[in-house]
Amino acid sequence: MDHFLQKKHVNHEQALNAVANRFAVLIVEADLAAIRLDHFRTLCQLLDGSDTLAYVSGKALFASAIQNALNEQHDFREEIVGVKFANDTPENRAAFMAKLDVEREHLEELITLVRMFSETQALALLERVEEVLSTSDELLEHKCNTVFKKMQTRSQL
């Protein structure tokens, strides 16, 4: 921004607008084709209620949220080992643990994907997640689907 102020003889507001416009182009042009709807929904769920403005790095924000979910699931698994629940059968427990395994695999796949993103891609994705989270809870699922479709359409251009 200093470049604009010193070399282009513009005022502070014009310089901020120029930087913001360039940032907006990067965000709009970021390739998010690798994100599936289930990934996008998970990120929206994980960040719902979070202070996303406290983070400068989209990658750090996503990685932290996903790692927290993995840690919580690990702790939950340790808590329930040996606990006997009502109507608990070996088959029910195995089915429940299989669901947890699928969830863990999904989170591990997602954290790997996020770590491969450039910071521009991560910030672009964060913009889309924040767009979803800016809506009321009743409309969250619909908004998630709508923003995802828009995001994928943009990636195909």
Residue pairs with C-beta under 8 A, 6 or more apart in sequence:
1 15
1 16
1 18
1 19
4 10
4 14
4 15
4 18
4 19
5 11
5 12
5 15
8 15
10 18
26 120
26 123
26 124
27 120
27 123
27 124
27 127
28 124
28 154
30 118
30 120
30 121
30 123
30 124
30 125
31 121
31 155
32 121
32 124
32 125
32 128
32 151
32 152
32 154
32 155
33 152
33 155
33 156
34 113
34 116
35 113
35 125
35 148
35 151
37 145
37 148
38 106
39 109
39 110
39 113
40 128
40 129
40 144
40 147
40 148
40 151
41 144
41 148
42 106
42 107
42 110
43 62
43 65
43 110
43 125
43 129
44 129
44 132
44 133
44 140
44 144
46 65
46 66
46 68
46 69
47 61
47 62
47 65
47 129
47 133
48 133
48 140
50 61
50 65
52 61
52 126
52 129
52 130
52 133
55 61
55 64
57 119
57 122
58 117
58 119
58 121
58 122
58 123
58 124
58 125
58 126
59 114
59 115
59 117
59 119
59 122
61 122
61 126
62 111
62 114
62 122
62 125
62 126
63 111
63 114
63 115
66 107
66 110
66 111
66 114
67 111
69 107
70 104
70 107
70 108
70 111
73 100
73 103
73 104
73 107
76 100
77 97
77 100
114 122
117 125
128 147
128 148
128 151
131 143
131 147
132 140
132 143
132 144
132 147
133 140
135 143
